Amino acid sequence: MLFYIERIYLKEISTLIRRKDIRTVKKWCKENQLKIHKDSSGEFVYQNDFDLAYDIPLIYELKLKYGNEWEDYYHAYNSDELHKMLDLSKTRNEEKKEYVPKGKLSRKLFGGSQK
């Protein structure tokens, strides 16, 4: 069984990260801990490594915003099905409990009973 790992060459990366100069692309790769390899066609990185490095800011944002459910949202982003997640987030928000005032002043302000 032959296993082939997809490659992405620096010229392709330059268009994806919107940089013209290859030196800038190499710097971006270094900052994102991507090892640059060489073959007869030029310099490249592995596609999976690039995809992860490119999506890291999005992943961190989704983790902060959605907690343990970030993977569902990430998959929705990648499959262009984000609209489905809007319906899911509405139902989750409805399930959350309302604010319950704890102090006397808060109860008075929010209409709770005073004891």
N, CA, C and O atoms as a GROMACS GRO file, in nm:
protein
  460
    1MET      N    1   0.085  -0.117   0.000
    1MET     CA    2   0.000   0.000   0.000
    1MET      C    3   0.089   0.124   0.000
    1MET      O    4   0.175   0.140   0.087
    2LEU      N    5   0.069   0.209  -0.097
    2LEU     CA    6   0.149   0.330  -0.112
    2LEU      C    7   0.078   0.446  -0.044
    2LEU      O    8  -0.040   0.471  -0.068
    3PHE      N    9   0.150   0.515   0.041
    3PHE     CA   10   0.093   0.626   0.117
    3PHE      C   11   0.157   0.754   0.068
    3PHE      O   12   0.280   0.766   0.067
    4TYR      N   13   0.077   0.852   0.029
    4TYR     CA   14   0.127   0.978  -0.024
    4TYR      C   15   0.076   1.093   0.061
    4TYR      O   16  -0.044   1.108   0.083
    5ILE      N   17   0.168   1.175   0.108
    5ILE     CA   18   0.132   1.291   0.187
    5ILE      C   19   0.129   1.412   0.094
    5ILE      O   20   0.225   1.440   0.023
    6GLU      N   21   0.018   1.484   0.096
    6GLU     CA   22   0.002   1.601   0.009
    6GLU      C   23   0.102   1.709   0.047
    6GLU      O   24   0.133   1.729   0.164
    7ARG      N   25   0.152   1.777  -0.055
    7ARG     CA   26   0.246   1.886  -0.036
    7ARG      C   27   0.186   2.015  -0.088
    7ARG      O   28   0.100   2.016  -0.177
    8ILE      N   29   0.232   2.125  -0.030
    8ILE     CA   30   0.194   2.256  -0.081
    8ILE      C   31   0.323   2.337  -0.095
    8ILE      O   32   0.399   2.353   0.000
    9TYR      N   33   0.344   2.388  -0.214
    9TYR     CA   34   0.468   2.459  -0.243
    9TYR      C   35   0.456   2.606  -0.201
    9TYR      O   36   0.347   2.661  -0.191
   10LEU      N   37   0.572   2.666  -0.177
   10LEU     CA   38   0.575   2.803  -0.125
   10LEU      C   39   0.504   2.902  -0.216
   10LEU      O   40   0.445   2.998  -0.168
   11LYS      N   41   0.509   2.880  -0.347
   11LYS     CA   42   0.437   2.970  -0.439
   11LYS      C   43   0.287   2.964  -0.414
   11LYS      O   44   0.219   3.066  -0.421
   12GLU      N   45   0.235   2.846  -0.387
   12GLU     CA   46   0.093   2.832  -0.356
   12GLU      C   47   0.060   2.897  -0.223
   12GLU      O   48  -0.044   2.962  -0.209
   13ILE      N   49   0.147   2.880  -0.126
   13ILE     CA   50   0.126   2.942   0.006
   13ILE      C   51   0.123   3.093  -0.006
   13ILE      O   52   0.045   3.159   0.062
   14SER      N   53   0.208   3.148  -0.094
   14SER     CA   54   0.213   3.294  -0.109
   14SER      C   55   0.078   3.351  -0.151
   14SER      O   56   0.041   3.459  -0.107
   15THR      N   57   0.006   3.280  -0.236
   15THR     CA   58  -0.127   3.330  -0.276
   15THR      C   59  -0.229   3.313  -0.163
   15THR      O   60  -0.318   3.396  -0.146
   16LEU      N   61  -0.217   3.204  -0.087
   16LEU     CA   62  -0.312   3.179   0.021
   16LEU      C   63  -0.298   3.278   0.137
   16LEU      O   64  -0.398   3.320   0.196
   17ILE      N   65  -0.174   3.315   0.169
   17ILE     CA   66  -0.154   3.410   0.278
   17ILE      C   67  -0.139   3.553   0.226
   17ILE      O   68  -0.111   3.645   0.303
   18ARG      N   69  -0.156   3.569   0.096
   18ARG     CA   70  -0.154   3.701   0.030
   18ARG      C   71  -0.022   3.775   0.052
   18ARG      O   72  -0.019   3.891   0.093
   19ARG      N   73   0.086   3.706   0.024
   19ARG     CA   74   0.219   3.764   0.029
   19ARG      C   75   0.289   3.732  -0.102
   19ARG      O   76   0.283   3.618  -0.150
   20LYS      N   77   0.356   3.830  -0.161
   20LYS     CA   78   0.421   3.810  -0.290
   20LYS      C   79   0.563   3.757  -0.277
   20LYS      O   80   0.607   3.674  -0.358
   21ASP      N   81   0.634   3.803  -0.177
   21ASP     CA   82   0.774   3.770  -0.163
   21ASP      C   83   0.791   3.635  -0.093
   21ASP      O   84   0.732   3.610   0.012
   22ILE      N   85   0.870   3.548  -0.154
   22ILE     CA   86   0.894   3.415  -0.097
   22ILE      C   87   0.964   3.425   0.038
   22ILE      O   88   0.943   3.340   0.125
   23ARG      N   89   1.047   3.528   0.057
   23ARG     CA   90   1.114   3.545   0.186
   23ARG      C   91   1.011   3.566   0.298
   23ARG      O   92   1.027   3.516   0.409
   24THR      N   93   0.905   3.640   0.266
   24THR     CA   94   0.798   3.662   0.364
   24THR      C   95   0.723   3.532   0.391
   24THR      O   96   0.684   3.506   0.505
   25VAL      N   97   0.704   3.452   0.289
   25VAL     CA   98   0.639   3.322   0.306
   25VAL      C   99   0.724   3.232   0.396
   25VAL      O  100   0.671   3.164   0.484
   26LYS      N  101   0.854   3.231   0.375
   26LYS     CA  102   0.944   3.151   0.459
   26LYS      C  103   0.938   3.199   0.604
   26LYS      O  104   0.940   3.119   0.697
   27LYS      N  105   0.932   3.330   0.622
   27LYS     CA  106   0.923   3.386   0.757
   27LYS      C  107   0.792   3.343   0.823
   27LYS      O  108   0.790   3.307   0.941
   28TRP      N  109   0.681   3.346   0.747
   28TRP     CA  110   0.551   3.304   0.799
   28TRP      C  111   0.557   3.157   0.840
   28TRP      O  112   0.507   3.119   0.946
   29CYS      N  113   0.620   3.074   0.757
   29CYS     CA  114   0.633   2.932   0.789
   29CYS      C  115   0.714   2.913   0.917
   29CYS      O  116   0.678   2.831   1.001
   30LYS      N  117   0.822   2.987   0.930
   30LYS     CA  118   0.906   2.974   1.049
   30LYS      C  119   0.830   3.017   1.174
   30LYS      O  120   0.838   2.950   1.277
   31GLU      N  121   0.755   3.127   1.166
   31GLU     CA  122   0.677   3.176   1.280
   31GLU      C  123   0.568   3.077   1.322
   31GLU      O  124   0.529   3.072   1.438
   32ASN      N  125   0.521   2.999   1.226
   32ASN     CA  126   0.415   2.901   1.253
   32ASN      C  127   0.468   2.759   1.268
   32ASN      O  128   0.393   2.662   1.259
   33GLN      N  129   0.599   2.747   1.290
   33GLN     CA  130   0.667   2.619   1.313
   33GLN      C  131   0.644   2.517   1.201
   33GLN      O  132   0.624   2.398   1.228
   34LEU      N  133   0.645   2.563   1.076
   34LEU     CA  134   0.632   2.474   0.962
   34LEU      C  135   0.771   2.446   0.905
   34LEU      O  136   0.842   2.539   0.868
   35LYS      N  137   0.807   2.322   0.898
   35LYS     CA  138   0.937   2.284   0.842
   35LYS      C  139   0.928   2.286   0.690
   35LYS      O  140   0.839   2.225   0.631
   36ILE      N  141   1.020   2.357   0.628
   36ILE     CA  142   1.025   2.367   0.482
   36ILE      C  143   1.116   2.257   0.429
   36ILE      O  144   1.230   2.243   0.472
   37HIS      N  145   1.063   2.181   0.334
   37HIS     CA  146   1.136   2.072   0.271
   37HIS      C  147   1.166   2.111   0.126
   37HIS      O  148   1.104   2.203   0.072
   38LYS      N  149   1.261   2.042   0.065
   38LYS     CA  150   1.297   2.069  -0.074
   38LYS      C  151   1.293   1.942  -0.156
   38LYS      O  152   1.327   1.833  -0.108
   39ASP      N  153   1.251   1.957  -0.281
   39ASP     CA  154   1.263   1.849  -0.377
   39ASP      C  155   1.297   1.913  -0.512
   39ASP      O  156   1.327   2.032  -0.517
   40SER      N  157   1.293   1.837  -0.618
   40SER     CA  158   1.332   1.889  -0.750
   40SER      C  159   1.235   1.995  -0.802
   40SER      O  160   1.270   2.073  -0.891
   41SER      N  161   1.114   2.000  -0.748
   41SER     CA  162   1.014   2.099  -0.792
   41SER      C  163   1.020   2.228  -0.712
   41SER      O  164   0.962   2.329  -0.754
   42GLY      N  165   1.088   2.228  -0.601
   42GLY     CA  166   1.100   2.349  -0.521
   42GLY      C  167   1.082   2.321  -0.373
   42GLY      O  168   1.092   2.207  -0.327
   43GLU      N  169   1.055   2.427  -0.298
   43GLU     CA  170   1.038   2.417  -0.153
   43GLU      C  171   0.891   2.400  -0.120
   43GLU      O  172   0.804   2.461  -0.183
   44PHE      N  173   0.863   2.317  -0.019
   44PHE     CA  174   0.725   2.285   0.016
   44PHE      C  175   0.712   2.257   0.164
   44PHE      O  176   0.812   2.237   0.234
   45VAL      N  177   0.589   2.257   0.210
   45VAL     CA  178   0.554   2.207   0.344
   45VAL      C  179   0.442   2.106   0.322
   45VAL      O  180   0.382   2.100   0.215
   46TYR      N  181   0.415   2.027   0.425
   46TYR     CA  182   0.307   1.930   0.412
   46TYR      C  183   0.172   2.000   0.429
   46TYR      O  184   0.156   2.086   0.515
   47GLN      N  185   0.077   1.960   0.347
   47GLN     CA  186  -0.054   2.024   0.341
   47GLN      C  187  -0.124   2.025   0.476
   47GLN      O  188  -0.179   2.128   0.516
   48ASN      N  189  -0.124   1.913   0.546
   48ASN     CA  190  -0.192   1.906   0.676
   48ASN      C  191  -0.131   2.002   0.777
   48ASN      O  192  -0.203   2.065   0.854
   49ASP      N  193   0.002   2.013   0.777
   49ASP     CA  194   0.069   2.106   0.868
   49ASP      C  195   0.030   2.249   0.836
   49ASP      O  196   0.005   2.329   0.926
   50PHE      N  197   0.026   2.281   0.706
   50PHE     CA  198  -0.013   2.416   0.666
   50PHE      C  199  -0.156   2.446   0.706
   50PHE      O  200  -0.184   2.553   0.761
   51ASP      N  201  -0.247   2.352   0.681
   51ASP     CA  202  -0.388   2.374   0.714
   51ASP      C  203  -0.407   2.402   0.863
   51ASP      O  204  -0.483   2.491   0.901
   52LEU      N  205  -0.336   2.327   0.946
   52LEU     CA  206  -0.346   2.347   1.090
   52LEU      C  207  -0.292   2.485   1.128
   52LEU      O  208  -0.356   2.558   1.204
   53ALA      N  209  -0.174   2.520   1.077
   53ALA     CA  210  -0.114   2.650   1.110
   53ALA      C  211  -0.202   2.765   1.063
   53ALA      O  212  -0.214   2.867   1.131
   54TYR      N  213  -0.264   2.749   0.948
   54TYR     CA  214  -0.349   2.854   0.891
   54TYR      C  215  -0.478   2.870   0.972
   54TYR      O  216  -0.530   2.981   0.986
   55ASP      N  217  -0.529   2.758   1.027
   55ASP     CA  218  -0.656   2.761   1.100
   55ASP      C  219  -0.642   2.782   1.250
   55ASP      O  220  -0.743   2.799   1.318
   56ILE      N  221  -0.522   2.783   1.303
   56ILE     CA  222  -0.501   2.797   1.448
   56ILE      C  223  -0.572   2.918   1.506
   56ILE      O  224  -0.638   2.904   1.610
   57PRO      N  225  -0.564   3.038   1.446
   57PRO     CA  226  -0.637   3.152   1.506
   57PRO      C  227  -0.787   3.128   1.515
   57PRO      O  228  -0.850   3.163   1.614
   58LEU      N  229  -0.844   3.068   1.412
   58LEU     CA  230  -0.986   3.035   1.413
   58LEU      C  231  -1.018   2.932   1.522
   58LEU      O  232  -1.118   2.946   1.593
   59ILE      N  233  -0.935   2.832   1.536
   59ILE     CA  234  -0.957   2.728   1.636
   59ILE      C  235  -0.955   2.788   1.776
   59ILE      O  236  -1.042   2.758   1.858
   60TYR      N  237  -0.856   2.872   1.804
   60TYR     CA  238  -0.849   2.936   1.936
   60TYR      C  239  -0.972   3.022   1.963
   60TYR      O  240  -1.026   3.022   2.074
   61GLU      N  241  -1.017   3.093   1.862
   61GLU     CA  242  -1.136   3.177   1.879
   61GLU      C  243  -1.260   3.092   1.906
   61GLU      O  244  -1.341   3.125   1.992
   62LEU      N  245  -1.274   2.983   1.832
   62LEU     CA  246  -1.389   2.894   1.852
   62LEU      C  247  -1.385   2.828   1.990
   62LEU      O  248  -1.489   2.810   2.053
   63LYS      N  249  -1.265   2.792   2.037
   63LYS     CA  250  -1.253   2.732   2.170
   63LYS      C  251  -1.296   2.831   2.278
   63LYS      O  252  -1.363   2.793   2.375
   64LEU      N  253  -1.256   2.956   2.263
   64LEU     CA  254  -1.295   3.058   2.360
   64LEU      C  255  -1.445   3.082   2.359
   64LEU      O  256  -1.508   3.098   2.464
   65LYS      N  257  -1.502   3.086   2.241
   65LYS     CA  258  -1.642   3.122   2.227
   65LYS      C  259  -1.737   3.006   2.258
   65LYS      O  260  -1.842   3.027   2.319
   66TYR      N  261  -1.702   2.885   2.215
   66TYR     CA  262  -1.795   2.773   2.225
   66TYR      C  263  -1.751   2.661   2.318
   66TYR      O  264  -1.824   2.563   2.335
   67GLY      N  265  -1.635   2.672   2.378
   67GLY     CA  266  -1.590   2.572   2.474
   67GLY      C  267  -1.571   2.435   2.412
   67GLY      O  268  -1.506   2.422   2.309
   68ASN      N  269  -1.627   2.333   2.476
   68ASN     CA  270  -1.610   2.195   2.430
   68ASN      C  271  -1.676   2.166   2.296
   68ASN      O  272  -1.646   2.064   2.234
   69GLU      N  273  -1.763   2.253   2.252
   69GLU     CA  274  -1.835   2.231   2.125
   69GLU      C  275  -1.765   2.295   2.007
   69GLU      O  276  -1.823   2.303   1.898
   70TRP      N  277  -1.641   2.342   2.025
   70TRP     CA  278  -1.570   2.414   1.920
   70TRP      C  279  -1.552   2.329   1.795
   70TRP      O  280  -1.552   2.382   1.684
   71GLU      N  281  -1.535   2.197   1.811
   71GLU     CA  282  -1.512   2.110   1.696
   71GLU      C  283  -1.632   2.108   1.602
   71GLU      O  284  -1.616   2.104   1.480
   72ASP      N  285  -1.753   2.110   1.659
   72ASP     CA  286  -1.873   2.113   1.575
   72ASP      C  287  -1.873   2.238   1.488
   72ASP      O  288  -1.904   2.232   1.369
   73TYR      N  289  -1.839   2.350   1.549
   73TYR     CA  290  -1.836   2.476   1.475
   73TYR      C  291  -1.723   2.477   1.372
   73TYR      O  292  -1.740   2.530   1.262
   74TYR      N  293  -1.610   2.419   1.406
   74TYR     CA  294  -1.497   2.413   1.313
   74TYR      C  295  -1.533   2.330   1.190
   74TYR      O  296  -1.503   2.369   1.078
   75HIS      N  297  -1.596   2.216   1.212
   75HIS     CA  298  -1.639   2.133   1.100
   75HIS      C  299  -1.743   2.206   1.014
   75HIS      O  300  -1.745   2.192   0.892
   76ALA      N  301  -1.829   2.282   1.079
   76ALA     CA  302  -1.928   2.360   1.006
   76ALA      C  303  -1.862   2.467   0.920
   76ALA      O  304  -1.904   2.491   0.806
   77TYR      N  305  -1.759   2.531   0.973
   77TYR     CA  306  -1.682   2.629   0.895
   77TYR      C  307  -1.621   2.563   0.772
   77TYR      O  308  -1.630   2.617   0.661
   78ASN      N  309  -1.561   2.448   0.789
   78ASN     CA  310  -1.490   2.382   0.680
   78ASN      C  311  -1.583   2.323   0.575
   78ASN      O  312  -1.543   2.307   0.460
   79SER      N  313  -1.705   2.290   0.612
   79SER     CA  314  -1.796   2.230   0.516
   79SER      C  315  -1.903   2.328   0.467
   79SER      O  316  -2.002   2.287   0.406
   80ASP      N  317  -1.884   2.456   0.494
   80ASP     CA  318  -1.978   2.561   0.453
   80ASP      C  319  -2.120   2.534   0.501
   80ASP      O  320  -2.217   2.555   0.428
   81GLU      N  321  -2.132   2.487   0.624
   81GLU     CA  322  -2.262   2.459   0.684
   81GLU      C  323  -2.281   2.538   0.812
   81GLU      O  324  -2.348   2.492   0.905
   82LEU      N  325  -2.223   2.656   0.818
   82LEU     CA  326  -2.229   2.737   0.938
   82LEU      C  327  -2.372   2.778   0.971
   82LEU      O  328  -2.405   2.798   1.088
   83HIS      N  329  -2.457   2.790   0.870
   83HIS     CA  330  -2.597   2.826   0.893
   83HIS      C  331  -2.668   2.723   0.981
   83HIS      O  332  -2.760   2.758   1.055
   84LYS      N  333  -2.626   2.597   0.974
   84LYS     CA  334  -2.686   2.495   1.059
   84LYS      C  335  -2.651   2.517   1.206
   84LYS      O  336  -2.730   2.484   1.294
   85MET      N  337  -2.535   2.572   1.230
   85MET     CA  338  -2.490   2.596   1.367
   85MET      C  339  -2.568   2.711   1.430
   85MET      O  340  -2.581   2.716   1.553
   86LEU      N  341  -2.620   2.801   1.350
   86LEU     CA  342  -2.699   2.911   1.404
   86LEU      C  343  -2.825   2.858   1.472
   86LEU      O  344  -2.863   2.905   1.580
   87ASP      N  345  -2.888   2.762   1.410
   87ASP     CA  346  -3.007   2.700   1.471
   87ASP      C  347  -2.970   2.627   1.600
   87ASP      O  348  -3.044   2.631   1.698
   88LEU      N  349  -2.856   2.560   1.599
   88LEU     CA  350  -2.810   2.487   1.717
   88LEU      C  351  -2.778   2.582   1.832
   88LEU      O  352  -2.810   2.552   1.947
   89SER      N  353  -2.716   2.695   1.801
   89SER     CA  354  -2.680   2.789   1.907
   89SER      C  355  -2.804   2.855   1.967
   89SER      O  356  -2.805   2.889   2.085
   90LYS      N  357  -2.909   2.874   1.888
   90LYS     CA  358  -3.034   2.931   1.940
   90LYS      C  359  -3.097   2.837   2.042
   90LYS      O  360  -3.143   2.881   2.148
   91THR      N  361  -3.100   2.708   2.011
   91THR     CA  362  -3.160   2.613   2.105
   91THR      C  363  -3.076   2.600   2.231
   91THR      O  364  -3.131   2.583   2.340
   92ARG      N  365  -2.946   2.609   2.219
   92ARG     CA  366  -2.860   2.601   2.338
   92ARG      C  367  -2.878   2.724   2.425
   92ARG      O  368  -2.874   2.713   2.548
   93ASN      N  369  -2.896   2.840   2.365
   93ASN     CA  370  -2.918   2.961   2.443
   93ASN      C  371  -3.051   2.956   2.517
   93ASN      O  372  -3.063   3.008   2.628
   94GLU      N  373  -3.152   2.894   2.455
   94GLU     CA  374  -3.282   2.881   2.520
   94GLU      C  375  -3.275   2.788   2.640
   94GLU      O  376  -3.351   2.804   2.736
   95GLU      N  377  -3.184   2.690   2.634
   95GLU     CA  378  -3.172   2.594   2.743
   95GLU      C  379  -3.105   2.655   2.866
   95GLU      O  380  -3.124   2.605   2.977
   96LYS      N  381  -3.029   2.760   2.848
   96LYS     CA  382  -2.959   2.822   2.961
   96LYS      C  383  -3.060   2.883   3.057
   96LYS      O  384  -3.164   2.933   3.016
   97LYS      N  385  -3.026   2.876   3.184
   97LYS     CA  386  -3.113   2.930   3.287
   97LYS      C  387  -3.100   3.082   3.291
   97LYS      O  388  -2.997   3.138   3.256
   98GLU      N  389  -3.207   3.145   3.336
   98GLU     CA  390  -3.205   3.289   3.350
   98GLU      C  391  -3.126   3.329   3.472
   98GLU      O  392  -3.098   3.247   3.560
   99TYR      N  393  -3.090   3.455   3.478
   99TYR     CA  394  -3.015   3.510   3.590
   99TYR      C  395  -3.102   3.508   3.715
   99TYR      O  396  -3.217   3.551   3.712
  100VAL      N  397  -3.046   3.459   3.824
  100VAL     CA  398  -3.115   3.457   3.952
  100VAL      C  399  -3.041   3.554   4.044
  100VAL      O  400  -2.925   3.530   4.078
  101PRO      N  401  -3.108   3.662   4.084
  101PRO     CA  402  -3.042   3.759   4.172
  101PRO      C  403  -3.010   3.698   4.307
  101PRO      O  404  -3.088   3.619   4.361
  102LYS      N  405  -2.894   3.734   4.362
  102LYS     CA  406  -2.850   3.676   4.488
  102LYS      C  407  -2.858   3.773   4.604
  102LYS      O  408  -2.895   3.735   4.715
  103GLY      N  409  -2.825   3.898   4.581
  103GLY     CA  410  -2.827   3.996   4.688
  103GLY      C  411  -2.962   4.065   4.700
  103GLY      O  412  -3.045   4.056   4.610
  104LYS      N  413  -2.984   4.135   4.814
  104LYS     CA  414  -3.110   4.205   4.837
  104LYS      C  415  -3.133   4.314   4.733
  104LYS      O  416  -3.243   4.328   4.681
  105LEU      N  417  -3.029   4.390   4.703
  105LEU     CA  418  -3.041   4.498   4.606
  105LEU      C  419  -3.069   4.443   4.467
  105LEU      O  420  -3.152   4.496   4.393
  106SER      N  421  -3.000   4.336   4.432
  106SER     CA  422  -3.021   4.274   4.300
  106SER      C  423  -3.163   4.220   4.287
  106SER      O  424  -3.227   4.236   4.183
  107ARG      N  425  -3.212   4.156   4.393
  107ARG     CA  426  -3.349   4.104   4.389
  107ARG      C  427  -3.448   4.217   4.372
  107ARG      O  428  -3.546   4.204   4.299
  108LYS      N  429  -3.422   4.327   4.438
  108LYS     CA  430  -3.512   4.441   4.430
  108LYS      C  431  -3.511   4.499   4.288
  108LYS      O  432  -3.616   4.533   4.232
  109LEU      N  433  -3.392   4.510   4.230
  109LEU     CA  434  -3.378   4.565   4.094
  109LEU      C  435  -3.438   4.474   3.988
  109LEU      O  436  -3.499   4.521   3.892
  110PHE      N  437  -3.421   4.343   4.004
  110PHE     CA  438  -3.466   4.249   3.903
  110PHE      C  439  -3.600   4.184   3.936
  110PHE      O  440  -3.637   4.085   3.874
  111GLY      N  441  -3.673   4.237   4.034
  111GLY     CA  442  -3.808   4.190   4.060
  111GLY      C  443  -3.818   4.065   4.143
  111GLY      O  444  -3.924   4.003   4.147
  112GLY      N  445  -3.710   4.026   4.210
  112GLY     CA  446  -3.718   3.907   4.294
  112GLY      C  447  -3.782   3.941   4.427
  112GLY      O  448  -3.799   4.058   4.462
  113SER      N  449  -3.817   3.838   4.501
  113SER     CA  450  -3.879   3.860   4.630
  113SER      C  451  -3.774   3.899   4.733
  113SER      O  452  -3.660   3.855   4.727
  114GLN      N  453  -3.814   3.984   4.827
  114GLN     CA  454  -3.722   4.026   4.932
  114GLN      C  455  -3.756   3.949   5.059
  114GLN      O  456  -3.873   3.938   5.096
  115LYS      N  457  -3.654   3.897   5.124
  115LYS     CA  458  -3.678   3.822   5.248
  115LYS      C  459  -3.615   3.891   5.360
  115LYS      O  460  -3.623   3.845   5.474
   0.00000   0.00000   0.00000
